[in-house]
Amino acid sequence: MEHIYRLIHDIYILLDSRDTQIFSQFELTPTQYRALILLSGDEGKSLTALADQLLRNRSTATRLIDQLEQRELVRRADEPNDRRIHCIFLTQKGMELRDMAYKAHLDSLEARFGDLSQAMSSPLDDLLSQLRDCLEADLNRVTLA
């Protein structure tokens, strides 16, 4: 079990490190990117709902939204039925940045997972080892470039 855990942990670290590189091109953290993905320009989301979806506490989510609002990527508006609740919306600038980051992330995922199709029939241990190796190679390739 420790071996399987270590493989999963290593894969997580590699995924997170590469995601951080991708999103840093857009001056975003992975959590900020996730918030942009969860928000819409048309339908507002309460801070509490967003915090729950991000698996963050409300104060952390507030700081996150403050940072995005300073960059004019999101805006706050009062909930029409309850002025105590602020809804968060993406701005046009936020939608454009989200879409660019999304495309870069998809391209990155394609590059990272492109070599795995033959490995799908392997036992779990082999599959996780190959996944870790693929992600590590991708991270090293980008770091050296």
C-alpha positions as CSV (number, residue, x, y, z in Angstrom):
1,M,0.0,0.0,0.0
2,E,2.8,2.4,0.8
3,H,4.1,1.9,-2.7
4,I,0.7,2.7,-4.3
5,Y,0.3,5.7,-2.0
6,R,3.8,7.0,-2.9
7,L,2.9,6.7,-6.6
8,I,-0.3,8.6,-6.2
9,H,1.4,11.2,-4.1
10,D,4.2,11.6,-6.6
11,I,1.7,12.0,-9.4
12,Y,-0.2,14.6,-7.5
13,I,3.0,16.6,-6.9
14,L,3.9,16.4,-10.6
15,L,0.4,17.4,-11.7
16,D,0.3,20.3,-9.3
17,S,3.8,21.5,-10.2
18,R,3.1,21.6,-13.9
19,D,-0.3,23.2,-13.4
20,T,1.4,25.9,-11.3
21,Q,3.8,26.5,-14.2
22,I,0.9,26.7,-16.8
23,F,-1.2,29.0,-14.7
24,S,1.7,31.3,-13.7
25,Q,1.9,32.3,-17.4
26,F,-1.5,34.0,-16.7
27,E,-0.4,35.2,-13.2
28,L,-2.9,32.7,-11.7
29,T,-2.5,30.1,-9.0
30,P,-4.2,26.7,-9.6
31,T,-6.9,27.7,-7.0
32,Q,-7.5,31.1,-8.7
33,Y,-7.9,29.2,-12.0
34,R,-10.3,26.8,-10.5
35,A,-12.4,29.7,-9.1
36,L,-12.5,31.3,-12.6
37,I,-13.7,27.9,-14.0
38,L,-16.4,27.7,-11.4
39,L,-17.7,31.2,-12.0
40,S,-19.9,32.6,-14.7
41,G,-20.5,36.0,-16.2
42,D,-24.2,35.4,-16.2
43,E,-25.1,33.6,-13.0
44,G,-23.6,34.8,-9.8
45,K,-22.3,32.5,-7.1
46,S,-22.2,33.2,-3.4
47,L,-18.9,33.3,-1.6
48,T,-20.0,30.4,0.6
49,A,-21.0,28.3,-2.4
50,L,-17.7,29.0,-4.1
51,A,-15.7,28.3,-0.9
52,D,-17.4,25.0,-0.6
53,Q,-16.7,24.0,-4.2
54,L,-13.0,25.1,-3.8
55,L,-12.8,23.1,-0.5
56,R,-11.6,26.3,1.2
57,N,-12.9,28.2,4.2
58,R,-14.8,31.4,3.7
59,S,-11.9,33.7,4.8
60,T,-9.5,32.0,2.3
61,A,-12.1,32.3,-0.4
62,T,-12.6,36.0,0.5
63,R,-8.9,36.7,0.1
64,L,-8.9,34.8,-3.2
65,I,-11.9,36.8,-4.6
66,D,-10.2,40.1,-3.3
67,Q,-7.1,39.2,-5.4
68,L,-9.2,38.4,-8.5
69,E,-11.3,41.5,-8.0
70,Q,-8.2,43.8,-7.8
71,R,-7.2,42.4,-11.2
72,E,-10.8,43.1,-12.5
73,L,-11.3,39.4,-13.3
74,V,-14.4,39.2,-11.1
75,R,-17.0,41.6,-9.7
76,R,-19.3,41.4,-6.7
77,A,-23.0,42.3,-6.7
78,D,-25.7,42.1,-4.1
79,E,-28.1,39.2,-4.3
80,P,-31.5,40.8,-5.4
81,N,-33.5,38.9,-2.8
82,D,-31.0,39.2,0.1
83,R,-28.6,42.2,0.2
84,R,-26.5,40.4,2.9
85,I,-25.4,38.0,0.2
86,H,-22.9,39.1,-2.4
87,C,-22.8,37.2,-5.6
88,I,-19.5,36.8,-7.6
89,F,-19.5,37.1,-11.3
90,L,-16.7,36.8,-13.9
91,T,-16.0,40.0,-15.8
92,Q,-15.3,40.0,-19.6
93,K,-11.6,40.3,-18.8
94,G,-12.0,37.3,-16.4
95,M,-13.7,35.2,-19.0
96,E,-11.0,36.0,-21.6
97,L,-8.2,35.1,-19.2
98,R,-10.1,31.9,-18.1
99,D,-10.5,30.8,-21.7
100,M,-6.8,31.4,-22.5
101,A,-5.7,29.5,-19.3
102,Y,-8.2,26.7,-20.1
103,K,-6.7,26.2,-23.6
104,A,-3.1,26.2,-22.3
105,H,-4.2,23.7,-19.6
106,L,-5.9,21.4,-22.1
107,D,-2.8,21.5,-24.3
108,S,-0.7,20.7,-21.3
109,L,-2.9,17.8,-20.3
110,E,-2.7,16.4,-23.9
111,A,1.1,16.6,-23.8
112,R,1.2,15.0,-20.3
113,F,-1.2,12.1,-20.9
114,G,-0.7,11.5,-24.6
115,D,1.6,8.5,-24.1
116,L,-0.6,6.6,-21.7
117,S,-3.0,4.9,-24.1
118,Q,-1.0,1.6,-24.2
119,A,-0.6,1.6,-20.5
120,M,-4.3,1.4,-19.7
121,S,-4.3,-2.4,-19.9
122,S,-1.5,-2.7,-17.4
123,P,-2.0,-3.6,-13.7
124,L,-2.6,-0.6,-11.5
125,D,0.9,-0.5,-10.2
126,D,2.4,-0.4,-13.7
127,L,-0.1,2.2,-14.7
128,L,0.7,4.5,-11.8
129,S,4.4,4.0,-12.4
130,Q,4.1,5.0,-16.0
131,L,1.9,7.9,-15.2
132,R,4.4,9.2,-12.7
133,D,7.3,8.8,-15.2
134,C,5.3,10.5,-17.9
135,L,4.5,13.5,-15.7
136,E,8.0,13.7,-14.4
137,A,9.5,13.7,-17.9
138,D,7.0,16.4,-18.9
139,L,7.9,18.6,-15.9
140,N,11.7,18.1,-16.5
141,R,11.3,18.8,-20.3
142,V,9.6,22.1,-19.6
143,T,11.9,23.1,-16.8
144,L,15.0,22.6,-18.9
145,A,13.5,24.5,-21.9
